[in-house]
């Protein structure tokens, strides 16, 4: 008997539920597509491309719509002899400066055996190399910078590229920048000169509502799952959970996919609402664990301090309770502790991630107002993650 056999009851094509799947059509984004299409129209006319800035939460269709429309644009411009269109796509997740973005753009445009080093060049020299590569390509070149908010305040490249042609750095290429950001505040934090240049056309992708998410799921399910594997109630529940939480299609698809995995693991032929609730719980736990592991060193130290207090049943705790313990743990871990205010920022980050619950207390004129913190997740989960932290020690034996 075979150890592995094809799935014939739950998933017909599970790739259609994955993050990297690009659908042939886009559901529930008609207004955004219309605005986006109008912003791209100058390219078809052979004119200088407009610079476009897209923003909205993760999973609301920014990247999917961009890939869909740019594929259509490349196909449609092939019929015009006077339009040469190239698209360079760069994900900026692990990039934190204009310098790093410029280096990675150069290496995207160059052959694998002719890459430049990621360090050692003056920034302007890297920009000059980038302009040389763009001019060699020639024609219209769209530079899509996904997750562009990761570069923070170092936004010089967002000013340089759109103005490179008018400043005489380019003669053969007409560059356009499409910036995609998950951070609503990033656009507001751009320097005024960048804002004027980059944000010629702004497109806001709002969170999906439940009917929109349901339509997206129904479209994917038609190809991804067998006809009898899932019913309307399960799809509606996945859509409702995601709509109430993040409004993200990614979350709705993840819940549906994990529900199918649970059913398949249990050798069941049909998804139920109970599978959906189990999937939601597992995904939330995984998200919390990932959030804790991705914290900075001082975030880990703050987490360990809070965990000790929780084990000792001394939570909810104020910053005045947490900070002395944090300092001792930092010193035992050979880490220079932060000042109290900066350490408090890390507690606030833990609350933002949903790991801690933060409540403001007000004792009037005598006591003033302050925050109290306690865990909003299972302590055993936190303990399992904390034990894996490198170089973070604690005197508390349960850790």
Buried (B, 14 or more C-beta within 10 A) or exposed (E): EEEEEEBEBBBBEBEBBEEEBEBEEBBBBEEBBEBBEEBBEBBBEBEBBBBBBBBBBBBBBBBBBBBBBBEEBBEBBEEEEEBBBBBBBBBBEEBEBBBBBBBBBBBEBBEEEEEBEEEEBEBEEBBBBBBBBBBEBBBBBBBBBBBBBBBEEBBBBBBBBBBBBEEEBBEEBBBBBBBBBBBEEBBEEBBEEBBEBBBBBBBBBBBBBBEBBBBBBBBBBEBBBBEEBBEEEBBBBBBBBBBEBBBBBBBBBBBBBBBBBBBBEEEBEBBBBEBBBBBBEBBBEEBBBEBBEEBEBBBBBBBBBBBBBBBEEBBBBBBEBBBEBBBBBBEEBEBEBBEBEEBBEBBBBBBEBEBBBBEEEEEEEEEEEEBBBBBBBEBEBBBEBBEEBEEBBBEBEEB
